[in-house]
Amino acid sequence: MSPARGHLVRSEIAEQPAVADRILTAADGELARIAGVLRDKAPRAVLLTARGTSDHAALYAKYLLEIGLGLPCGLTSTSTLTVYEATPDLRDVLWISISQSGGSPDLVESTAAARRAGAITLAVTNNPASPLAQAAEHHLDVHAGPELAVAATKSYTAQLLTLWLLVTTWRGGDLAPAKALPGFLEQAVSATDVPDVAARYRFVDRLVVTARGYSYPTAREAALKLMETSYLSAQAFSAADLMHGPLAMVDADRPVIAVVPQGRGGEAMAPVLDALRDRGADVCAVAPEGLAPDATVRLGLPGGMPEELAPVVQIVPLQRLALEMAVARGLDPDAPRGLRKVTETR
């Protein structure tokens, strides 16, 4: 008897509490060493390079670095180095490459080029033996373990947690809040509200995902998961950008998934939620109890999570939603059509 559709994704989603626990157990020497190097080098700016799901982890790191360390950050265009052979002056710049496999040629080539251009280079991967890990001067393992499904789940949350630990250690912050993450992840993995929401949106062919601040990468990653597993048109917008034009396309026939955290990002979502309500939108709030009370439906989240750590947990109900919607449509999220686990681009 062949395995059920989505069994790999389902299994890897369920592994995430254990992965977080493993990362926290391993978070000692190498993190402290690299954080010490970065304090000593005192880079003037940070460039982040990644593709696909890892690009959303890079965007999360951008928020952590700009808010927590006050460093200007940019998301790179690798083609400037790999296609156009630009030679920027990257002295005193930290170049962070983020990849699950560490195998994409453009990431490897651009990281090697950045190192030649004088950058401090750090690779964050799930494969310490990968070409990317070898190309960078420093490497951090995200300890996700083998990930077999094409749609990335546990490697993404492992990247987020590893990046949070790095930035927090670098700035001398308190790592204690992360100790609660395995328990929060367990709640998200076992929540019972996902199947009803998946059934509601089973036949949807287009939707919008929106958030602000630290949660914006969650919106981006959720849209990607829905596109690659359920083949629907999912557009992700910063809630601020949504108000600058795209709001006009929202109506009762285009559901909106709104990620609403506790904290400033959630407060900034209030006028956007009001505007969506006024347009009669079908809104699914991904939020702790008490937030976004006017939403049509909700995917609940544990309360009490620090806003800057909440994205590690926020994505889990949305991973589960993508899984259940795909299976309900007769699709296999373990092996989306036309995709491979390692995507090679230049």
DALINHU-V890576 format. One record per residue. N is the residue number from 1. RES is the residue in one small letter. OMEGA is omega in degrees with one decimal (NA if undefined). D_LAST is the distance of its C-alpha to the last C-alpha in Angstrom with 1 decimal. Layout:
# DALINHU-V890576
N,RES,OMEGA,D_LAST
N,RES,OMEGA,D_LAST
This chain:
# DALINHU-V890576
1,m,-177.7,40.0
2,s,-179.9,36.3
3,p,178.5,34.9
4,a,176.0,35.0
5,r,176.1,32.0
6,g,-175.7,30.0
7,h,178.8,31.8
8,l,178.8,28.7
9,v,-179.0,27.7
10,r,-179.9,31.4
11,s,-176.8,31.8
12,e,171.2,28.8
13,i,-177.3,30.0
14,a,-179.8,33.4
15,e,-167.0,32.1
16,q,174.5,31.0
17,p,179.7,34.4
18,a,177.6,34.4
19,v,178.7,30.9
20,a,178.4,32.0
21,d,179.1,35.1
22,r,179.0,33.2
23,i,-178.8,31.0
24,l,178.0,34.1
25,t,-177.0,35.9
26,a,-172.6,33.2
27,a,178.3,32.8
28,d,-169.2,34.7
29,g,-174.5,34.0
30,e,176.2,30.2
31,l,-178.7,30.0
32,a,-179.7,33.0
33,r,-178.0,31.7
34,i,177.0,28.4
35,a,177.1,30.3
36,g,176.6,32.8
37,v,-177.4,30.2
38,l,175.6,28.8
39,r,-179.6,32.4
40,d,-178.1,33.1
41,k,179.3,30.0
42,a,-179.7,30.6
43,p,-178.8,27.3
44,r,-179.0,27.8
45,a,-179.3,24.7
46,v,171.3,21.9
47,l,-177.5,18.2
48,l,-178.2,16.6
49,t,-176.4,13.0
50,a,175.9,12.1
51,r,171.5,11.1
52,g,-179.8,13.7
53,t,-179.0,17.0
54,s,176.9,16.1
55,d,178.1,15.5
56,h,171.9,19.2
57,a,177.2,20.2
58,a,178.1,18.7
59,l,175.5,20.7
60,y,178.3,23.7
61,a,178.1,23.3
62,k,177.1,23.3
63,y,-179.4,26.7
64,l,-175.6,28.0
65,l,-178.2,27.2
66,e,-178.4,28.4
67,i,-174.3,31.6
68,g,-175.9,32.4
69,l,178.3,31.6
70,g,-179.0,31.6
71,l,174.0,28.3
72,p,-176.4,26.2
73,c,175.2,22.8
74,g,172.8,19.7
75,l,-169.9,16.5
76,t,165.7,13.6
77,s,-172.2,11.1
78,t,-178.3,8.2
79,s,178.3,7.2
80,t,178.7,10.7
81,l,-172.5,9.9
82,t,-178.6,6.6
83,v,-175.6,7.3
84,y,174.3,11.0
85,e,175.9,11.8
86,a,179.4,14.3
87,t,-178.9,16.7
88,p,174.4,18.4
89,d,-175.7,21.5
90,l,175.4,20.7
91,r,-179.5,24.1
92,d,176.5,25.8
93,v,174.1,22.7
94,l,178.8,21.7
95,w,179.7,18.0
96,i,176.5,17.7
97,s,-176.3,14.7
98,i,-176.9,15.6
99,s,174.8,14.4
100,q,-174.6,16.7
101,s,-173.7,15.3
102,g,-173.3,13.6
103,g,-176.0,11.3
104,s,-175.0,7.8
105,p,-176.9,5.8
106,d,177.6,4.3
107,l,179.7,8.0
108,v,-177.0,9.5
109,e,-178.1,8.4
110,s,178.1,9.3
111,t,176.3,12.4
112,a,178.8,13.4
113,a,178.4,13.3
114,a,178.3,15.2
115,r,177.2,17.7
116,r,-178.7,18.3
117,a,173.4,18.9
118,g,-178.1,21.6
119,a,165.0,20.4
120,i,-172.8,21.9
121,t,179.6,19.1
122,l,174.5,19.6
123,a,176.1,17.6
124,v,-174.0,19.2
125,t,173.9,18.4
126,n,-176.1,20.5
127,n,-178.1,19.9
128,p,-179.6,21.4
129,a,-174.3,20.5
130,s,175.4,16.7
131,p,179.8,14.3
132,l,178.2,13.7
133,a,179.0,17.4
134,q,-177.7,17.9
135,a,-177.4,15.6
136,a,177.7,17.5
137,e,-177.8,21.2
138,h,-179.0,22.4
139,h,171.3,21.7
140,l,176.7,23.3
141,d,-179.7,23.7
142,v,170.3,24.2
143,h,179.6,26.5
144,a,-174.2,25.7
145,g,-178.3,26.3
146,p,177.5,24.7
147,e,-170.8,23.3
148,l,178.7,23.5
149,a,177.4,23.3
150,v,179.2,20.0
151,a,-176.8,21.0
152,a,176.6,20.8
153,t,-175.1,24.2
154,k,178.3,25.7
155,s,179.0,22.5
156,y,-179.3,22.2
157,t,175.4,25.8
158,a,176.3,25.5
159,q,-178.9,22.7
160,l,-177.8,24.9
161,l,179.0,28.0
162,t,179.5,26.4
163,l,176.9,25.1
164,w,179.4,28.6
165,l,179.4,30.3
166,l,-176.9,28.3
167,v,-179.4,29.0
168,t,176.8,32.6
169,t,179.4,33.2
170,w,-177.2,31.8
171,r,178.3,34.2
172,g,-179.1,37.1
173,g,-176.7,37.4
174,d,179.6,39.1
175,l,-173.2,37.1
176,a,-178.6,40.1
177,p,-178.3,38.9
178,a,-177.7,36.1
179,k,-179.8,38.8
180,a,-173.4,39.6
181,l,178.9,36.1
182,p,177.8,36.7
183,g,177.0,39.8
184,f,179.2,38.2
185,l,178.1,35.3
186,e,177.2,38.1
187,q,-178.4,39.8
188,a,-179.9,36.6
189,v,-174.4,35.9
190,s,-179.4,39.5
191,a,-172.5,40.3
192,t,-173.4,42.0
193,d,-174.5,41.0
194,v,-176.7,37.7
195,p,179.9,39.1
196,d,179.1,41.3
197,v,178.1,38.5
198,a,178.2,36.2
199,a,-179.5,39.2
200,r,-174.0,39.7
201,y,-174.7,36.1
202,r,-174.3,35.7
203,f,178.2,35.9
204,v,177.8,34.0
205,d,178.0,31.2
206,r,176.2,30.1
207,l,-179.7,30.6
208,v,173.7,29.7
209,v,-174.5,28.9
210,t,178.4,29.9
211,a,175.7,30.7
212,r,173.4,30.9
213,g,-178.7,30.2
214,y,-175.9,29.2
215,s,-179.9,29.3
216,y,175.5,26.8
217,p,176.4,23.9
218,t,178.2,26.1
219,a,-179.8,26.3
220,r,-178.6,22.5
221,e,178.0,22.1
222,a,179.2,25.2
223,a,178.4,23.9
224,l,-179.5,20.7
225,k,179.9,22.9
226,l,178.7,25.3
227,m,-172.8,22.7
228,e,-178.4,21.0
229,t,-176.8,24.4
230,s,175.0,26.9
231,y,176.2,24.9
232,l,178.1,26.7
233,s,-179.8,25.7
234,a,-178.9,25.6
235,q,179.7,25.0
236,a,178.4,25.0
237,f,160.0,26.6
238,s,-178.9,28.0
239,a,176.8,31.8
240,a,178.5,32.3
241,d,178.2,29.8
242,l,-178.9,31.4
243,m,-178.1,34.6
244,h,173.6,33.2
245,g,-176.0,33.1
246,p,178.2,31.5
247,l,-177.2,34.8
248,a,-178.1,36.3
249,m,-176.2,34.5
250,v,174.3,35.9
251,d,-176.1,39.0
252,a,-177.8,40.7
253,d,179.0,38.5
254,r,-177.8,35.2
255,p,177.0,35.3
256,v,172.2,34.0
257,i,-176.9,33.0
258,a,178.4,33.9
259,v,-171.9,33.1
260,v,-179.4,36.1
261,p,166.6,36.4
262,q,-179.4,39.5
263,g,-173.8,39.3
264,r,178.6,38.3
265,g,177.0,35.3
266,g,177.3,37.8
267,e,179.9,40.3
268,a,178.8,37.9
269,m,-172.7,37.3
270,a,-179.5,41.0
271,p,178.3,41.1
272,v,177.2,38.1
273,l,176.5,39.9
274,d,-179.3,43.0
275,a,178.1,41.3
276,l,177.5,39.8
277,r,-179.2,43.3
278,d,179.7,44.8
279,r,179.8,42.6
280,g,-176.5,43.7
281,a,171.0,40.2
282,d,-173.3,39.8
283,v,171.4,38.4
284,c,179.9,37.3
285,a,171.4,37.6
286,v,-165.7,35.7
287,a,171.2,38.2
288,p,178.9,41.0
289,e,177.2,44.5
290,g,177.1,46.1
291,l,-180.0,43.0
292,a,-175.3,42.4
293,p,-177.9,45.7
294,d,-179.4,45.6
295,a,179.8,42.4
296,t,175.7,43.0
297,v,-179.8,41.6
298,r,167.1,40.0
299,l,-172.3,38.0
300,g,176.0,39.8
301,l,174.3,38.5
302,p,175.1,40.5
303,g,174.5,42.2
304,g,178.1,42.3
305,m,172.8,38.6
306,p,-174.8,37.6
307,e,-175.6,35.4
308,e,177.0,32.6
309,l,-174.1,32.6
310,a,-179.7,33.2
311,p,177.8,29.5
312,v,-177.8,29.4
313,v,-175.3,32.2
314,q,-173.8,31.6
315,i,-172.4,28.7
316,v,177.8,30.7
317,p,178.9,32.9
318,l,169.6,30.0
319,q,-179.5,28.2
320,r,177.7,31.5
321,l,179.0,32.0
322,a,178.4,28.7
323,l,-175.2,29.8
324,e,178.4,33.3
325,m,-179.9,32.4
326,a,-179.1,30.0
327,v,179.1,32.8
328,a,178.7,35.4
329,r,-179.7,33.5
330,g,-178.3,33.4
331,l,-179.6,29.7
332,d,-178.8,28.1
333,p,175.9,25.9
334,d,-174.7,25.2
335,a,179.5,23.1
336,p,-175.0,22.0
337,r,174.9,21.4
338,g,-176.4,18.1
339,l,174.3,16.5
340,r,-179.0,15.8
341,k,178.1,16.3
342,v,179.2,13.0
343,t,-177.7,10.1
344,e,177.7,7.0
345,t,178.7,3.8
346,r,NA,0.0
